């Protein structure tokens, strides 16, 4: 029985899709070709983009061949490669963590020693938060010198309010980070800490709240780093799906591996999830490829026409070169972001010549002053 090129499962001869990841059998051959070119041979789409670039960028050579021919069924997302791509859709229902509602009451102190101890603690918390307490420092020195208990009490209260506000802001920002991350992966340790932080703030334990905030930020950073590749791949697949639809295609036959990859992420199977999501990106690419190249040819023709009319198309050519470079590296997210910039540039050139805005647009793009 044939094996699915996305998940490796055996597929019966009369099946229309993979029983495990639901990849359409009609895409098996295209996915294998896109993922595993013959030795020393670029995939067809890499040669095609090179030919497109060569027809419009006659002053520069086509991008050099890659140092290593891709042999594995993987896309090549770089760190940060999904910047600007749509955020991953929620793949799991997460436990909501309540935001801060009730802030603590102002503490009271009876003696000068208690006030000075509290103010010293507040200065230390402010330093750890990076809060500017320069004015408070001057007022504290003056009140201590004059042994003014009333001024010390007012100062302590103002510093407390300032610190509560800053810690609450840090809490809300950290909670937003957790909420975004938990849409894709579980965050149990961070959830426990966030609940404890909210209680510490309610009780006026600012030192405890700040200590726990540091712990939860470290934990969220660890989870982000651990799952960064998976998050990039999910965003890459979402961007591929979106672009297929924008160009009038149906991503359905290739979406099964994406959903299965999400399930593996939720289950905590990071290595398996990354492998399947990378293959899912290749499957989606096989659906997108013909429509994308059709539009790239349209853009190429429009840019050629514009150059013949005296328009400077340097920016568009640069974007096309970026499309070619990212595609060679199998970075579909980076390629699509470059394609979107290119499409915006081409759409500016495509305004009908009879309209007034076209005249202004062309005038702004011409390389030299009008005759």
Beta strands, then each sheet from edge to edge (+ up, - down):
strand 1: 2-3
strand 2: 10-11
sheet 1: 1+ 2-
end
